[in-house]
Amino acid sequence: MFASQLEPDQWYLRINSELCADSILNRAVEHARVLDIKGPNMREYTAGLKAEMEKGYWD
């Protein structure tokens, strides 16, 4: 299982070696099913909650 915030076509940009990228992604994507999950960014959501909880704490 792979989880990524990048679109599959952007994976090549993150792997420095073109040969390695081809090798890894050909094997990983050949029989893969892509599940695109839409929804809020949980890091931003939890950061917002934390900021609300800490509001006024340092005043």
C-alpha positions as semicolon CSV with decimal commas, in nm:
position;residue;x (nm);y (nm);z (nm)
1;M;0,000;0,000;0,000
2;F;0,124;0,343;-0,093
3;A;-0,021;0,663;0,045
4;S;0,071;0,997;-0,103
5;Q;-0,051;1,352;-0,117
6;L;0,097;1,381;-0,465
7;E;-0,077;1,281;-0,783
8;P;0,083;0,970;-0,942
9;D;0,218;1,174;-1,235
10;Q;0,412;1,387;-0,983
11;W;0,585;1,087;-0,822
12;Y;0,857;1,092;-1,088
13;L;0,949;1,445;-0,986
14;R;1,024;1,333;-0,628
15;I;1,255;1,044;-0,719
16;N;1,591;1,184;-0,829
17;S;1,698;0,899;-1,056
18;E;1,485;0,849;-1,367
19;L;1,593;0,483;-1,387
20;C;1,497;0,420;-1,025
21;A;1,168;0,603;-1,069
22;D;1,080;0,389;-1,371
23;S;1,175;0,068;-1,193
24;I;0,985;0,144;-0,874
25;L;0,675;0,294;-1,029
26;N;0,636;0,036;-1,305
27;R;0,623;-0,239;-1,044
28;A;0,404;-0,045;-0,803
29;V;0,152;0,090;-1,053
30;E;0,126;-0,202;-1,294
31;H;-0,156;-0,377;-1,107
32;A;-0,250;-0,095;-0,873
33;R;-0,589;0,045;-0,798
34;V;-0,593;0,414;-0,729
35;L;-0,827;0,535;-0,459
36;D;-0,861;0,912;-0,468
37;I;-0,994;1,033;-0,135
38;K;-1,137;1,383;-0,123
39;G;-1,175;1,572;0,198
40;P;-1,012;1,821;0,431
41;N;-0,639;1,826;0,490
42;M;-0,618;1,673;0,837
43;R;-0,287;1,844;0,920
44;E;-0,442;2,184;0,856
45;Y;-0,759;2,086;1,042
46;T;-0,577;1,964;1,356
47;A;-0,340;2,263;1,347
48;G;-0,644;2,491;1,345
49;L;-0,796;2,306;1,640
50;K;-0,469;2,329;1,832
51;A;-0,442;2,701;1,757
52;E;-0,797;2,757;1,885
53;M;-0,721;2,566;2,207
54;E;-0,402;2,765;2,265
55;K;-0,556;3,103;2,182
56;G;-0,499;3,332;2,477
57;Y;-0,275;3,080;2,652
58;W;0,038;3,295;2,620
59;D;-0,132;3,629;2,687
